[in-house]
Amino acid sequence: MIGGLLAAVGFLTRVPVPPRVFDDPQAQRQSLAWYPLVGLLLGGVLAALAWALRESPPLLVAAVVLGAWVALTGALHLDGLADSADAWVGGLGDRDRTLQIMKDPRCGPVGVVAIVLTLLLKFAALASLPAGGWPALLLAPMLARGALTLAFLGTPYVRPGGLGSALVAAPRRAGGGALLLVVAGCLVWPGWHGVLALLAATVVFLAWRRACLRRLGGMTGDTCGALAELVEVAVLLAWAIA
């Protein structure tokens, strides 16, 4: 079990872990159930950083927290978002062309715009959070990684040999149990804001899944990265607006 947790930490963050976990197929499969916990731990670091800077100007706090967010994750999901945006626009509705563009390591103008808008929205939402809005920093990364767990449990993976191919065979019972804990946590804590965050994440996930099924017949690693970013943005915006 600990191997699965280390594999999840190593894949979703830039925290160093023993290299052997990436060569262990069982650890890779078990890692999916740990995704929400890794998101919660990431959120804990961000919330602690925001608390430590609580006396600083809100714009400065937002910039530092966002910078730490990107650094801790290595911009992994932002890369997937950019590739997906380029492919969705450049693919012109064609499945094969969309998949081909996703494999191109270069970032086109649409991808750049997607990254800039995403970071801008996150920055604005972070700067707009009220004094007691730190739970949003816990829920946003947790729900985003929980969405990834749900995606692999219920959406076909269309690129054999991709980064996420090992997760297709992940134990469904463990992943389902992790998702139940995520839902229970949102419903019990922190009040109606948690319910709102869960609703925002659910709407984004359903829209994302429908788009992926219609265009590709399933998902890829890049579209999963886009999902994580979109869920984080949706949760932060919902919290800030509410």
C-alpha positions in Angstrom: 0.0 0.0 0.0 2.8 2.4 0.9 4.3 1.8 -2.6 1.0 3.0 -4.1 1.1 6.2 -2.1 4.7 6.9 -3.0 3.9 6.3 -6.7 1.0 8.8 -6.5 3.2 11.4 -4.7 6.0 10.9 -7.3 3.7 11.2 -10.3 1.5 14.1 -9.1 4.2 16.2 -7.4 7.9 17.0 -7.6 8.5 15.6 -4.1 11.3 13.0 -4.4 10.4 9.4 -3.9 12.4 6.1 -4.4 12.7 5.5 -8.1 11.8 1.8 -7.6 8.1 2.6 -7.2 7.9 3.7 -10.9 9.1 0.2 -11.9 6.6 -1.6 -9.8 3.4 -2.3 -11.8 1.5 -3.1 -8.6 2.4 0.2 -7.0 1.3 2.0 -10.1 -2.1 0.3 -10.1 -2.5 1.0 -6.3 -1.5 4.6 -6.7 -4.9 5.7 -8.2 -6.7 5.3 -4.9 -4.2 7.6 -3.2 -4.7 10.5 -5.7 -7.2 12.4 -3.5 -5.0 12.1 -0.5 -2.0 13.5 -2.4 -4.3 16.4 -3.5 -5.2 17.0 0.1 -1.6 17.0 1.2 -0.8 19.4 -1.5 -3.6 21.6 -0.4 -2.4 21.4 3.2 1.0 22.8 2.1 -0.7 25.6 0.2 -3.0 26.4 3.0 -0.1 26.5 5.5 1.8 28.9 3.2 -1.2 31.2 2.9 -1.6 31.2 6.7 2.0 32.1 7.2 1.6 35.0 4.8 -1.8 36.1 6.2 -0.5 39.6 7.2 0.8 40.2 3.7 -1.1 42.0 0.9 -3.7 39.6 -0.8 -2.2 40.0 -4.2 1.3 39.0 -2.9 -0.2 36.0 -1.1 -2.0 34.9 -4.2 1.1 35.2 -6.3 3.3 33.2 -3.9 0.7 30.5 -3.3 0.1 30.1 -7.1 3.9 30.0 -7.7 4.3 27.3 -5.0 1.3 25.4 -6.5 3.0 25.3 -10.0 6.4 24.4 -8.5 5.1 21.6 -6.4 3.2 20.0 -9.3 5.9 20.7 -11.9 3.2 22.2 -14.2 2.3 18.6 -15.2 -1.4 19.3 -15.6 -0.8 22.7 -17.2 1.1 20.9 -19.9 -1.8 18.5 -20.5 -4.2 21.5 -20.6 -2.1 23.2 -23.2 -1.8 20.1 -25.4 -5.5 19.4 -25.1 -6.4 23.0 -26.0 -4.2 23.0 -29.1 -5.5 19.6 -30.2 -9.2 20.5 -29.6 -9.0 23.6 -31.7 -6.5 22.3 -34.3 -8.2 18.9 -34.6 -11.2 20.5 -36.3 -13.5 17.7 -34.9 -11.4 14.9 -36.3 -10.4 12.2 -33.8 -7.1 11.1 -35.4 -6.0 14.6 -36.0 -6.8 15.6 -32.4 -4.7 12.7 -31.1 -1.8 13.5 -33.4 -1.7 17.1 -32.3 -1.6 16.0 -28.6 1.6 14.1 -29.3 3.3 17.2 -30.6 5.6 18.4 -27.8 5.4 22.0 -29.1 2.9 24.4 -27.5 0.8 26.4 -30.0 -0.9 29.7 -29.4 -4.1 28.2 -28.2 -2.2 26.2 -25.6 -0.4 29.3 -24.4 -3.7 31.2 -24.1 -5.2 28.3 -22.1 -2.3 28.4 -19.7 -2.4 32.1 -19.3 -6.2 32.2 -18.7 -6.0 29.4 -16.2 -3.3 30.9 -14.2 -5.0 34.3 -14.3 -8.3 32.9 -13.1 -6.5 31.0 -10.3 -4.6 34.1 -9.3 -7.8 36.3 -9.3 -9.7 33.7 -7.3 -6.9 33.3 -4.7 -6.6 37.0 -4.3 -10.4 37.2 -3.8 -10.8 34.5 -1.2 -12.1 35.8 2.1 -10.1 35.6 5.3 -11.6 32.2 6.2 -11.4 30.9 2.7 -8.3 28.7 3.3 -10.4 25.4 3.1 -10.7 26.1 -0.7 -7.0 25.5 -0.9 -7.6 22.0 0.5 -10.6 21.1 -1.5 -9.4 22.3 -5.0 -6.4 20.0 -5.4 -8.2 17.2 -3.6 -11.3 17.3 -5.8 -9.1 17.7 -8.9 -7.1 14.5 -8.1 -10.4 12.8 -7.1 -11.7 13.6 -10.5 -8.7 11.9 -12.0 -9.5 8.8 -10.0 -13.1 8.8 -11.1 -12.0 9.3 -14.7 -9.8 6.2 -14.8 -12.6 4.2 -13.1 -15.3 5.2 -15.6 -13.8 6.5 -18.8 -12.0 4.5 -21.5 -8.3 5.2 -22.0 -7.6 5.5 -25.7 -3.8 5.7 -25.9 -2.1 2.3 -25.2 1.3 2.7 -23.7 0.6 6.2 -22.5 1.5 7.6 -19.0 -1.9 6.5 -17.7 -2.1 3.1 -19.2 -0.9 1.3 -16.0 -3.8 2.9 -14.1 -6.5 1.3 -16.2 -6.1 -1.9 -14.2 -6.3 -0.1 -10.9 -8.4 -1.9 -8.1 -11.9 -0.4 -8.5 -13.0 -1.1 -4.9 -10.1 0.9 -3.5 -10.6 3.8 -5.9 -14.3 3.8 -5.2 -13.7 3.9 -1.5 -11.4 6.8 -1.8 -14.0 8.7 -3.8 -16.6 8.0 -1.2 -14.4 9.5 1.4 -13.9 12.6 -0.8 -17.6 13.1 -1.2 -18.3 12.5 2.5 -15.6 15.1 3.4 -17.2 17.7 1.2 -20.7 17.1 2.5 -19.7 17.1 6.2 -16.9 19.8 6.1 -16.8 22.8 5.6 -20.5 23.3 5.4 -22.4 24.5 2.3 -19.1 25.7 0.7 -18.0 22.1 0.5 -21.2 21.1 -1.2 -20.7 24.0 -3.7 -17.2 22.9 -4.4 -18.3 19.3 -5.0 -21.1 20.5 -7.3 -18.6 22.7 -9.3 -16.2 19.7 -9.6 -19.0 17.4 -10.7 -20.3 19.8 -13.4 -16.8 20.2 -14.8 -16.2 16.4 -14.8 -19.4 15.6 -16.6 -18.8 18.2 -19.3 -15.2 17.0 -19.7 -16.2 13.4 -20.0 -18.9 14.1 -22.5 -16.5 16.1 -24.6 -13.8 13.4 -24.5 -16.2 10.7 -25.4 -17.7 12.6 -28.3 -14.3 13.6 -29.8 -12.0 10.7 -28.9 -14.2 7.9 -27.6 -12.4 8.2 -24.3 -9.5 10.1 -22.6 -5.8 10.5 -22.7 -3.2 11.6 -20.2 -3.3 15.1 -21.6 -7.0 15.4 -21.3 -6.7 14.2 -17.7 -4.3 17.0 -17.0 -6.8 19.4 -18.5 -9.5 17.9 -16.2 -7.4 18.5 -13.1 -6.7 22.2 -14.0 -10.4 22.8 -14.9 -11.6 21.4 -11.6 -9.2 23.4 -9.6 -10.2 26.6 -11.3 -13.9 25.8 -11.0 -13.6 25.1 -7.2 -11.6 28.3 -6.5 -14.0 30.4 -8.6 -17.1 29.0 -7.0 -15.7 29.6 -3.5 -14.5 33.1 -4.3 -17.8 34.1 -5.9 -19.9 32.6 -3.2 
